[in-house]
Amino acid sequence: MKLPLGYRYAATYAGIRKVEKDDVALIVPDQPARAAAVFTRNVVQAAPVKLAKQNLKISKGKVSGVLINAGNANCATRTGERVALASCRALAKALKTRPEYIFPASTGVIGVELDVKLLTAPFPELVEQLDAGNFQSVAEAMMTTDTRPKIASEEVQFADGTVRVAGMTKGAGMIHPNMATTLGFVMTDAVADAEDLEEILRPAIERSFNSLTIDGDTSTNDTVLLLASGASKVKPSDKERKVLQEVVTWVMESLAEQIAADGEGARKLIVVRALGFKTREDARKIARAIANSPLVKTAIAGSDPNWGRILVAAGYAGVDFDPNSIDIEMQRVLVCRGGLAANYDENELKQKLDESEVRIRIVNKKGGKGDARFFTCDLTEGYIQINGSYRT
């Protein structure tokens, strides 16, 4: 994995989790990086989300350190804002920078007070441990119900040299667009200002984290941050910046797909594609409704080619279409033609639905050019088991 230049990483166990597993981590650019971020649209927002927004505004899109903790969301507590502010001040002192240049992010249980001393005590050790080789350690430290870390990277050759992009994310449940519930950090070593990064991030989010759903719940801590260190000394031209946007999108799509594949209790990744609708937004509504449907997700869990559930979900998505113009494919097998059952071998399709990745394709033959894709997973008894005992 080729990582972007100009970043160091560190992670350690601070005692926030009940189990002894790294729960505090840092991402530190060698020089203040330019930054853009998107956050949850939930009205209930965690203290670190509020402070991260404020800090980015005050610093005019500059970040000298990213502070991540797992095991406690620092949300809906009496001391949340004080804890977030005190931890940013303490880390700024350790890094010899300004508090508003610190970007905080938390994940974990909501409504439990976070002891600021647990969070800040490891800072001297973490700063000492900062190293470019600790990327994976940070990805592992921010996991909660995830079963595996989620990382991705790409590189692209421009006229003035090579630019690298790498990202890490966490998330397995409480995931739904607006922004999809997760923490995500994407780094590049390109030279870019905050405005450039905003233009790159917004469309990339729509094609990745906002095209992802596990259970229809939007969390209080959702955060995706895009950083540019400038360490490659390569400033993309206007044309190259569009290429960089595509590369960032590839990385973020990979991260979103990994989240869907690791959904709580999931055994199968489901990719829903909607094509031929009047607009892209119409296609997104259709794909989202299918991806969100518990009946579709449980059918896939049981390898049941129940295409009627897919058609029903499309029908309540709030998009006007003629059901007689709809074709549906499951695992590239045509199961519905013109809104009616197609001829296919059900036993053969059931075997294909046993695979770890399931593709659903719904096409409106009398629509337009609207095209969208959503990532989700099957819904199993494991989801209930995990969420029935999350706090205990």
C-alpha positions in Angstrom: 0.0 0.0 0.0 1.5 3.3 -1.1 0.6 6.0 1.4 0.5 9.8 0.8 3.6 11.7 1.8 3.6 14.1 4.7 1.6 12.2 7.4 2.4 10.3 10.6 0.1 8.1 12.7 -0.2 6.7 16.2 -2.6 4.7 18.3 -2.8 3.4 21.9 -5.1 2.0 24.5 -6.3 4.7 26.9 -8.9 2.7 28.9 -12.0 4.2 27.3 -13.1 0.8 26.0 -14.1 -2.0 28.3 -11.7 -4.4 26.5 -8.0 -3.7 26.2 -7.8 -2.6 22.5 -6.4 0.7 21.1 -9.0 3.4 21.5 -7.2 6.7 20.9 -5.4 7.6 17.7 -3.8 10.5 15.9 -3.3 11.5 12.3 -0.7 14.3 12.1 0.4 16.0 8.9 4.1 17.2 8.9 2.8 20.7 8.2 -0.7 22.0 8.6 -2.8 20.3 5.9 -5.7 21.9 4.0 -9.0 20.2 4.8 -12.6 19.8 3.9 -15.2 17.7 5.8 -18.8 16.6 5.8 -20.8 15.7 8.9 -24.0 14.1 10.1 -27.3 15.8 9.3 -28.8 14.4 12.4 -30.2 17.2 14.6 -28.6 15.5 17.6 -24.9 16.1 17.1 -22.0 15.0 19.3 -19.7 17.6 20.9 -16.7 16.7 18.7 -18.8 17.2 15.5 -19.8 20.7 16.7 -16.2 21.5 17.7 -14.7 20.1 14.5 -17.0 22.3 12.4 -16.1 25.3 14.5 -12.4 24.7 14.3 -12.4 24.2 10.6 -14.2 27.5 10.2 -11.8 29.4 12.5 -8.7 27.9 11.0 -10.0 28.5 7.4 -9.6 24.8 6.5 -6.3 24.0 8.1 -5.6 20.9 10.3 -2.5 20.1 12.3 -3.8 17.1 14.1 -6.7 14.7 13.9 -7.8 13.3 17.3 -9.9 10.1 17.2 -11.3 8.1 20.0 -13.5 4.9 20.1 -15.6 3.4 22.8 -17.4 6.6 23.7 -19.3 9.0 21.3 -19.0 12.0 23.7 -22.6 12.7 22.8 -25.6 13.6 24.9 -23.6 14.1 28.0 -23.3 16.9 30.5 -19.6 17.4 30.0 -19.3 16.7 26.2 -18.3 20.2 25.0 -15.9 20.7 27.9 -14.2 17.3 27.1 -13.9 18.0 23.4 -12.5 21.5 24.0 -10.0 20.4 26.7 -8.8 17.5 24.6 -8.1 19.7 21.6 -6.3 22.2 23.8 -4.2 19.4 25.4 -3.3 17.9 22.0 -2.5 21.3 20.5 0.0 21.9 23.4 1.6 18.5 22.8 1.9 19.2 19.0 2.9 22.8 19.5 0.1 24.1 17.5 -3.2 26.0 18.0 -6.3 24.4 19.4 -8.4 25.4 16.4 -6.0 23.4 14.2 -7.1 20.2 16.0 -9.9 18.1 14.4 -11.7 15.9 17.0 -13.8 12.8 16.1 -15.4 10.2 18.4 -17.3 7.0 18.0 -18.9 4.6 20.5 -21.7 4.6 23.0 -24.0 7.6 23.3 -25.0 9.1 26.6 -22.1 8.0 28.7 -19.8 10.6 30.3 -16.2 10.6 28.9 -13.4 11.1 31.4 -11.2 13.7 29.7 -8.1 12.4 31.7 -8.4 9.1 30.0 -8.4 10.8 26.6 -5.6 13.2 27.2 -3.2 11.1 29.4 -1.7 9.2 26.4 -0.9 12.3 24.3 2.8 12.5 25.2 3.2 8.8 24.3 1.2 9.1 21.1 3.2 12.1 19.9 6.4 10.1 20.6 5.1 7.2 18.6 4.0 9.2 15.5 5.3 7.4 12.5 4.3 7.1 8.8 4.1 3.3 9.2 1.3 3.3 11.7 -1.5 3.9 9.2 -3.1 0.5 9.8 -2.9 0.9 13.6 -5.2 4.0 13.4 -7.6 2.2 11.2 -7.9 -0.6 13.8 -8.1 1.7 16.8 -11.3 3.4 15.6 -13.2 0.2 15.0 -16.3 -0.5 17.2 -18.5 -3.4 16.0 -16.4 -3.7 12.9 -14.9 -7.1 12.4 -12.0 -5.8 10.3 -10.2 -2.5 9.4 -11.2 -0.8 6.2 -8.5 0.9 4.2 -7.9 1.8 0.5 -5.4 3.6 -1.6 -4.7 4.8 -5.1 -2.0 6.8 -6.9 -2.1 8.8 -10.1 0.7 10.2 -12.3 0.3 13.9 -13.3 2.6 16.0 -15.4 4.6 17.2 -12.4 4.8 13.9 -10.6 2.9 11.3 -8.6 0.0 12.0 -6.3 -1.2 9.4 -3.7 -4.5 9.0 -2.0 -5.3 6.8 0.9 -8.2 6.4 3.2 -9.5 4.6 6.3 -13.0 4.3 7.7 -15.0 2.5 10.3 -18.6 1.5 10.4 -20.8 -1.6 10.5 -24.1 -0.4 11.9 -26.3 2.7 12.4 -25.5 3.5 8.8 -27.7 5.4 6.4 -27.2 8.3 4.0 -27.2 11.9 5.4 -24.1 11.4 5.8 -23.8 7.6 6.2 -22.8 6.8 9.8 -19.1 6.4 10.0 -15.8 8.0 10.7 -13.7 8.4 7.5 -10.3 10.0 6.9 -8.9 10.4 3.4 -5.4 11.8 2.9 -3.7 13.0 -0.3 -0.2 14.5 -0.7 -1.4 16.8 -3.6 -1.1 20.5 -3.3 -4.7 21.8 -2.9 -6.5 24.5 -0.9 -9.6 24.0 1.1 -11.9 25.2 -1.7 -10.4 22.6 -4.1 -11.0 19.9 -1.5 -14.6 21.0 -1.0 -15.2 20.6 -4.8 -13.6 17.2 -4.7 -15.3 15.9 -1.6 -19.0 16.8 -2.2 -19.5 14.6 -5.4 -17.3 11.9 -4.0 -19.5 11.7 -0.9 -22.6 11.3 -3.0 -21.2 8.3 -4.9 -19.7 6.6 -1.8 -20.8 7.2 1.8 -24.1 8.8 0.8 -24.8 5.7 -1.4 -24.5 3.4 1.6 -27.1 2.0 4.0 -27.1 -0.8 6.6 -30.1 -0.2 8.8 -31.7 3.1 8.0 -30.2 4.9 11.1 -28.2 8.0 10.9 -25.8 8.6 13.8 -24.8 11.6 15.8 -21.0 11.4 15.1 -20.8 11.0 11.3 -17.6 12.6 9.9 -15.6 12.3 6.8 -12.5 14.4 6.5 -10.4 15.0 3.4 -6.8 16.3 3.9 -4.1 17.5 1.5 -0.6 17.7 2.9 1.0 19.1 -0.3 4.1 17.0 0.4 4.3 15.7 -3.1 4.7 19.3 -4.3 2.4 18.4 -7.2 -0.4 21.0 -7.8 -2.9 19.4 -10.2 -4.0 21.6 -13.2 -7.7 22.2 -13.6 -8.0 19.1 -15.8 -5.9 17.0 -13.5 -8.0 18.1 -10.5 -11.0 16.4 -12.1 -8.8 13.2 -12.3 -7.9 13.6 -8.7 -11.6 13.9 -7.8 -12.2 10.6 -9.6 -9.3 8.9 -7.8 -10.6 10.2 -4.4 -14.0 8.9 -5.3 -12.6 5.4 -6.1 -10.9 5.3 -2.7 -14.1 6.4 -1.0 -16.3 4.0 -2.9 -14.0 1.2 -1.9 -14.3 2.3 1.8 -18.1 2.4 1.5 -18.3 -1.0 -0.1 -16.1 -2.4 2.7 -18.5 -1.0 5.3 -21.5 -2.6 3.6 -19.7 -6.0 3.4 -18.9 -5.7 7.1 -22.4 -4.7 8.2 -23.4 -5.9 11.6 -24.3 -9.6 11.3 -23.8 -9.4 7.5 -22.9 -12.4 5.4 -23.3 -10.8 2.0 -22.5 -7.5 0.3 -25.5 -6.3 -1.8 -24.9 -3.8 -4.6 -28.1 -2.2 -6.0 -28.1 -0.5 -9.4 -31.0 1.5 -10.8 -30.9 2.6 -14.4 -33.1 4.3 -17.0 -35.0 6.6 -14.7 -35.9 10.2 -15.5 -33.2 11.8 -13.3 -30.2 10.6 -11.3 -32.1 11.6 -8.1 -35.0 9.4 -9.1 -32.6 6.5 -9.7 -31.0 7.2 -6.2 -34.4 7.1 -4.6 -35.2 3.8 -6.2 -31.8 2.2 -5.3 -32.0 3.6 -1.8 -35.5 2.2 -1.2 -34.5 -1.3 -2.4 -31.2 -1.2 -0.4 -33.1 -0.1 2.8 -35.9 -2.7 2.5 -35.7 -5.2 5.4 -37.8 -7.6 3.2 -35.3 -7.4 0.4 -32.3 -7.8 2.8 -33.8 -10.8 4.6 -34.7 -12.4 1.2 -31.0 -12.1 0.2 -30.0 -13.5 3.6 -32.0 -16.6 2.8 -30.9 -16.7 -0.9 -34.6 -16.3 -1.8 -35.0 -14.9 -5.4 -38.1 -13.0 -4.3 -38.0 -10.2 -6.9 -41.5 -9.0 -6.0 -40.0 -7.4 -2.8 -37.6 -5.4 -5.0 -40.4 -4.2 -7.3 -42.5 -3.3 -4.2 -39.7 -1.3 -2.7 -39.2 0.6 -6.0 -42.9 1.4 -6.0 -42.9 3.2 -2.7 -39.7 5.1 -3.3 -41.6 8.3 -4.4 -40.7 8.0 -8.1 -43.3 8.0 -10.8 -42.8 5.1 -13.3 -44.8 2.5 -15.2 -44.4 -0.9 -13.6 -44.9 -2.5 -17.0 -41.6 -1.0 -18.1 -39.5 -2.5 -15.3 -36.9 -5.3 -15.7 -35.1 -6.8 -12.7 -32.0 -8.9 -12.6 -30.5 -10.7 -9.6 -26.9 -12.0 -10.1 -27.3 -11.2 -13.8 -30.3 -13.4 -14.1 -33.4 -11.8 -15.5 -36.2 -12.5 -13.0 -38.7 -9.8 -14.0 -39.5 -8.6 -17.5 -41.9 -5.8 -18.0 -43.2 -6.0 -14.4 -44.0 -9.7 -14.7 -42.1 -12.9 -13.9 -39.4 -14.0 -16.4 -38.4 -17.5 -17.1 -35.4 -18.6 -15.0 -34.1 -21.6 -13.1 -35.0 -20.8 -9.5 -32.7 -23.5 -8.0 -29.8 -22.3 -10.0 -30.4 -18.7 -9.0 -30.7 -19.7 -5.3 -27.1 -21.2 -5.6 -25.9 -17.9 -7.1 -27.5 -16.0 -4.2 -25.4 -18.0 -1.8 -22.4 -16.1 -3.0 -20.8 -13.4 -0.7 -21.6 -10.6 -3.2 -25.1 -10.1 -4.6 -25.9 -7.8 -7.5 -29.4 -6.4 -8.0 -30.2 -4.5 -11.2 -33.5 -2.7 -11.9 -34.0 -1.0 -15.3 -36.8 1.3 -16.4 -37.0 0.7 -20.2 -39.2 3.7 -20.8 -37.5 6.3 -18.6 -34.4 8.3 -19.1 -30.6 8.4 -18.3 -30.9 8.5 -14.5 -28.4 6.0 -13.0 -27.4 5.3 -9.4 -25.8 2.6 -7.3 -26.2 1.8 -3.5 -24.2 -0.4 -1.2 -25.9 -2.5 1.5 -25.8 -5.9 3.1 -28.2 -8.7 4.1 -30.1 -8.6 7.3 -29.5 -11.6 9.6 -30.1 -12.6 13.2 -26.5 -11.4 13.9 -27.7 -7.8 13.6 -30.1 -8.4 16.5 -27.6 -10.1 18.6 -25.0 -7.4 18.2 -27.4 -4.5 18.8 -29.3 -6.2 21.6 -26.2 -6.1 23.8 -24.2 -3.1 22.4 -23.9 -1.3 25.8 -23.4 -4.4 27.9 
